[in-house]
């Protein structure tokens, strides 16, 4: 009998999904050396370490119709390796795609000024919405925060003039 494929090691913050002939037969979560019956077995390792992802700039129209450029930073980790392996083909791509969709949805429902003034509320809304979407993949979202928020270049100078005029009017009324 061949025992060369019967042992495997797990590092801290790593899980092993054990399959025999394509069927799930076990999940190992403890670091160290583990033994399995080698007949038809395959071991898929899943990292449960914290991951950080920078979502690239994307152009979004805010609720008042102004185009804004927005990006975000996302912190997440796989909290359930079994769900991650069985329900999602590529967990990192799955999280990135859903995070981009959530960023676009949340920013488009608010004005530029609301996004700037209520940044912590916006971040909490995005984190909560993303957590609901990625739960099926065994992912836990630590934070999702707006990294950069600016008017799109084509309207930036016009909006700056508008803001300066509004500040001047507000200063005269005080």
C-alpha positions in Angstrom: 0.0 0.0 0.0 1.3 3.5 -0.9 1.3 6.0 2.0 3.2 8.8 0.2 0.0 10.9 -0.3 -1.5 10.2 3.1 0.1 13.0 5.1 -0.3 16.7 4.8 0.5 19.8 7.0 -1.6 22.8 7.9 -0.2 26.2 8.8 -1.8 28.5 11.3 -4.9 30.2 9.8 -5.3 27.6 7.2 -8.1 25.0 6.7 -8.0 21.8 4.6 -11.0 20.5 2.7 -10.7 16.7 2.2 -12.4 15.1 -0.8 -12.5 11.4 -1.6 -13.6 10.6 -5.2 -15.0 14.2 -5.4 -17.2 13.9 -2.3 -16.5 16.0 0.8 -15.4 13.7 3.6 -13.9 16.1 6.1 -12.5 19.5 7.1 -9.4 20.0 9.2 -8.8 23.3 11.0 -6.0 22.6 13.4 -2.4 23.4 12.4 0.1 20.5 12.2 0.5 17.2 10.5 -2.6 15.3 9.5 -3.2 11.8 8.1 -5.9 10.7 5.6 -6.6 7.5 3.7 -5.0 8.1 0.3 -7.4 6.2 -2.0 -9.1 8.7 -4.2 -8.2 11.5 -1.8 -7.5 15.2 -2.6 -6.8 17.9 -0.1 -7.7 21.6 -0.9 -6.2 24.2 1.4 -7.9 27.4 2.1 -6.2 30.4 3.8 -8.2 32.1 6.6 -5.8 35.0 6.9 -6.9 38.6 6.8 -6.9 40.0 3.2 -6.8 43.5 1.9 -8.1 44.6 -1.4 -7.9 48.1 -3.0 -10.9 48.6 -5.3 -9.8 50.7 -8.3 -11.2 54.1 -9.2 -14.6 53.9 -10.9 -16.9 56.6 -12.3 -20.3 56.7 -10.5 -23.1 59.1 -10.9 -24.3 60.4 -7.5 -27.9 60.9 -6.6 -27.9 64.5 -8.0 -26.5 63.4 -11.4 -22.9 64.5 -10.9 -20.2 62.0 -12.0 -17.8 61.2 -9.2 -14.6 59.1 -9.1 -14.6 56.8 -6.2 -12.4 54.0 -4.8 -12.4 51.9 -1.6 -10.3 49.7 0.6 -11.7 46.4 1.7 -10.5 44.1 4.5 -12.0 40.6 4.7 -11.1 37.0 5.5 -12.5 33.5 4.8 -14.2 32.4 8.0 -15.6 29.1 6.7 -13.3 27.2 4.4 -15.9 24.6 3.5 -18.5 27.2 2.3 -15.8 29.1 0.5 -14.6 26.0 -1.4 -18.0 24.4 -2.1 -20.0 27.6 -3.0 -17.5 29.9 -4.8 -15.0 29.2 -7.6 -12.6 32.1 -6.8 -13.2 33.7 -3.4 -11.0 36.8 -4.1 -12.7 37.6 -7.4 -16.1 36.9 -5.8 -15.5 39.4 -3.1 -13.9 42.0 -5.4 -16.8 41.9 -7.8 -19.5 42.2 -5.1 -17.5 44.9 -3.3 -17.4 47.0 -6.5 -21.1 46.5 -7.1 -21.9 47.6 -3.5 -19.6 50.7 -3.8 -21.5 51.7 -7.0 -24.9 51.1 -5.4 -24.3 53.0 -2.2 -22.5 56.0 -3.7 -25.2 56.4 -6.4 -27.9 56.7 -3.7 -26.2 59.7 -2.1 -24.9 63.1 -3.1 -21.2 63.9 -3.2 -21.6 66.1 -0.2 -23.4 63.4 1.8 -20.7 60.9 0.9 -18.0 63.3 2.2 -19.8 64.5 5.4 -21.2 61.1 6.4 -18.2 58.9 5.5 -18.5 56.7 8.6 -22.2 56.0 7.9 -21.4 55.3 4.3 -18.6 52.9 5.3 -21.0 51.0 7.6 -23.7 50.8 5.0 -21.2 49.4 2.5 -19.8 46.9 5.0 -23.2 45.6 6.0 -24.4 45.3 2.4 -21.3 43.5 1.3 -21.4 41.1 4.3 -24.9 40.0 3.2 -23.7 39.3 -0.3 -20.6 37.3 0.5 -21.9 35.3 3.4 -22.7 32.4 1.1 -18.9 32.2 0.3 -17.9 31.8 3.9 -16.4 35.3 4.0 -16.4 37.8 6.9 -16.0 41.4 6.0 -13.9 43.4 8.5 -14.3 46.8 6.9 -15.0 48.6 3.7 -14.1 52.2 3.5 -14.2 54.9 0.8 -10.6 55.6 0.0 -10.9 58.4 -2.6 -13.9 60.5 -3.6 -13.6 63.3 -6.1 -15.7 64.9 -8.8 -14.9 63.6 -12.3 -12.4 65.7 -14.1 -14.9 66.9 -16.7 -17.0 68.8 -14.0 -14.4 69.3 -11.2 -13.7 73.0 -12.0 -17.4 73.9 -12.3 -18.2 72.2 -9.0 -15.3 73.9 -7.3 -16.7 77.3 -8.5 -20.1 76.4 -7.3 -18.8 75.4 -3.8 -16.8 78.6 -3.5 -19.9 80.6 -4.4 -22.0 78.8 -1.9 -19.4 79.4 0.8 -19.3 83.1 0.0 -23.1 83.3 0.3 -23.1 81.4 3.5 -20.4 83.7 5.0 -22.4 86.8 4.1 -25.4 85.5 6.0 -23.5 85.0 9.2 
